[in-house]
């Protein structure tokens, strides 16, 4: 990997997978911008663009295991992507993590080794 490659990780320090992904980025020498998305959430447009670049839908980026997802009806097959995106912006805990962006693309790094696809 290019030692000066830039990467942005949408990170939750309480998440083991997120911490392991950050560790891989640092081991690989990436210039990492850490965005704790619960403190500094992405805008709706930014989130939509990240998912588009990753080739996944907002539903695929939803943290469906989060109890709030069920409470808000987001796990229902009838719920559309716009509703899911709006809920994620209102409640960033619903954003599955870690999302990593580099010049080579965006990945939802579950498992954490998926980050290597964009390094």
C-alpha positions in Angstrom: 0.0 0.0 0.0 1.0 3.6 -0.7 2.2 4.8 2.8 0.5 8.2 2.3 -2.9 6.7 1.2 -5.7 8.5 2.9 -8.5 6.7 4.7 -11.5 7.9 6.6 -13.1 5.5 9.1 -16.5 6.1 10.5 -15.6 4.7 13.9 -17.2 3.7 17.2 -14.5 3.1 19.8 -16.8 0.8 21.7 -17.1 -1.6 18.8 -14.4 -4.4 18.6 -14.7 -4.8 14.8 -14.3 -1.0 14.4 -11.2 -1.0 16.7 -9.7 -4.0 14.7 -10.3 -2.2 11.4 -8.6 0.9 12.6 -5.7 -1.2 13.8 -5.3 -2.7 10.3 -5.4 0.8 8.7 -2.6 2.0 11.0 -0.6 -1.2 10.5 -0.8 -0.7 6.7 0.5 2.9 7.1 -2.7 4.7 6.0 -3.1 8.4 6.8 -6.3 7.8 8.8 -9.0 10.4 9.6 -11.1 8.9 12.4 -14.7 10.1 12.5 -16.5 9.1 15.6 -19.8 9.1 13.8 -21.9 9.1 17.0 -20.3 12.5 17.9 -20.0 13.8 14.3 -22.6 12.0 12.2 -22.4 12.1 8.4 -25.0 14.2 6.6 -27.8 12.4 4.7 -26.1 13.2 1.4 -22.7 12.0 2.6 -24.2 8.8 3.9 -26.1 8.2 0.7 -22.9 8.8 -1.3 -20.9 6.4 0.9 -23.4 3.6 0.4 -23.6 4.3 -3.4 -19.8 4.2 -3.6 -19.8 1.0 -1.5 -22.4 -0.6 -3.8 -24.8 -1.3 -0.9 -28.2 0.0 -0.1 -29.1 1.9 3.1 -30.8 -1.3 4.3 -27.5 -3.2 3.9 -25.8 -0.4 5.9 -28.4 -0.5 8.7 -27.4 -1.9 12.1 -30.4 -4.2 12.2 -29.3 -5.7 15.5 -29.8 -2.3 17.2 -33.2 -2.6 19.1 -34.1 0.9 17.8 -34.2 -0.4 14.2 -37.0 -2.8 15.2 -38.8 -0.2 17.3 -38.8 2.2 14.3 -40.0 -0.5 12.0 -36.9 -0.3 9.9 -36.4 -4.0 9.6 -39.8 -4.4 7.9 -39.4 -5.3 4.2 -41.9 -2.6 3.3 -39.6 0.2 4.7 -37.9 2.1 1.9 -34.3 3.3 1.7 -35.3 7.0 2.2 -37.0 6.2 5.5 -34.0 4.2 6.6 -31.5 7.0 5.6 -33.7 9.6 7.5 -33.7 7.3 10.6 -29.9 6.9 10.4 -29.4 10.7 10.3 -31.7 11.2 13.2 -30.2 8.2 15.1 -26.6 7.6 14.1 -26.4 4.5 16.3 -28.4 2.8 13.4 -25.4 3.2 11.1 -23.5 -0.1 10.9 -19.8 0.2 11.3 -17.1 0.6 10.5 -17.5 2.3 7.2 -14.1 3.0 5.6 -13.5 5.3 2.6 -10.2 5.5 0.5 -9.5 6.6 -3.0 -10.1 3.0 -4.1 -13.7 2.8 -2.7 -15.9 2.4 0.4 -16.4 -0.8 2.4 -18.6 -1.7 5.3 -15.8 -3.6 7.1 -17.6 -6.5 8.6 -15.6 -8.6 8.9 -12.7 -6.2 9.5 -10.5 -7.8 6.8 -12.8 -6.3 4.1 -10.8 -3.1 4.6 -7.9 -4.7 2.7 -10.0 -4.6 -0.5 -9.6 -0.8 -0.6 -6.1 -0.4 0.5 
